[in-house]
Amino acid sequence: MLELNKIYCGDCLEVMKEIDDGGIDLTITSPPYDNLRNYDGFNFDFKNIAKELFRVTKEGGIVVWIVGDATINGNETGTSFKQALYFKGIGFNLHDTMIYKKNGASYPDKVRYYQVFEYMFVLSKGMPKTINLLQDRKNKWTESWGDRSTRDKSGELKKKGKLISGKEYGVRFNIWLYWTGAGYSTKDKIAFKHPAIFPEKLAEDHIISWSNENDIILDPMCGSGTTCKMAFKNNRKYIGIDISQSYVDIANKRLTNTYYQEELIK
């Protein structure tokens, strides 16, 4: 097994071979897709990476795969769906198809509605062993306001009792909105030397949702190190991998700064 709480520079396919079967509780990663960014000229072998992720994920473990699609000559690639279906084909369950909604549009378009989201495929190896659903959505009502009902296969409406929340806050929906950009995604200015980072809060919310303290979190294409940083801040262990030494240097700098900040707080 690889040493924990460390970021490795190398081809993730080769580095992951050093991880034990079923050694990872949770993976959170956003891979390069459709050549939308250069990423220091490196590419990735999706199918073999997916197979390795299945091997290293423990029974009940989760992979959160954050990905979108390019539009080429007016035609979306569908890469996201192809990858999700491939994961299902090798044994993962598609536990949830979530949306990462951004606060604005990066590329205004005159012929279609502005693109403001990416997919977050939550893939499980069997039934998830950890489900800590976030409850920070303010309820409109805290008392009974009607009957709960559902329709059976014939279309007949069946009453299930009263809708009673009793709580000020309910479970979050599966579309998550985040403000992005400088000062929002992270306050670490060095992180923006990477061409495509995702918000720290996004990584943290998934870490809290699908893992417990001391679990092992993997990011096999860790880029600027966001997943590893938030794993550390939430008392999880981490393994980060990236083939670019310049990105590993960025990630290590962020982790070092975070470590000393935590020590000063203590």
C-alpha angles and dihedrals in degrees: 000000000000120000109267128236092034137113116224126206111218148076104313091221090060096040094048089058085074092059116093121245107273092007098132127075099187138007122197116180144146109209127201110267138184092356091278089145133030098227092195089305096295124136131193138228101230101186096050092043089053091052092049091049090054091051096049096042112095121230106281092020126133138226116199107200113191112195144142139189135256121226112226119186090342094309124108113225097225089217091143094058093043090054094046091051091048090053089053090049093057095049110279121127116229093231095177139352104217133182126229102204118195125212094242146011118268097194116034111213130200097201104046141021115288116271110240107156149057129202123255107200111198105205121187133195096224119320111346111258093207126042116167101168113203113240106197102115110113111234119230091215132027097185136055113295104165148326124308111226143168137188124241124217092279090057094249114146115238123194115226101184137269124334103237122164103169089186132098091218130040137192114296120253119245095254107086120195120206133177109233138197135052113351092010110058088041140332090228102107091193090063090070090068082080111080098227123026128165124217120280089226091058091055092044093051092053092045091054092044100051107025144045133221114294092020116135116251122196132198108179093185097034100165108176092006101250096144092047093048093051092044089056093047091052097049097257127130118242146200118196126188131185132161093215115082091201090058092046088054090053092049093048091050091053092047092048092051091047092050093053092045089054091049092051090052090054 
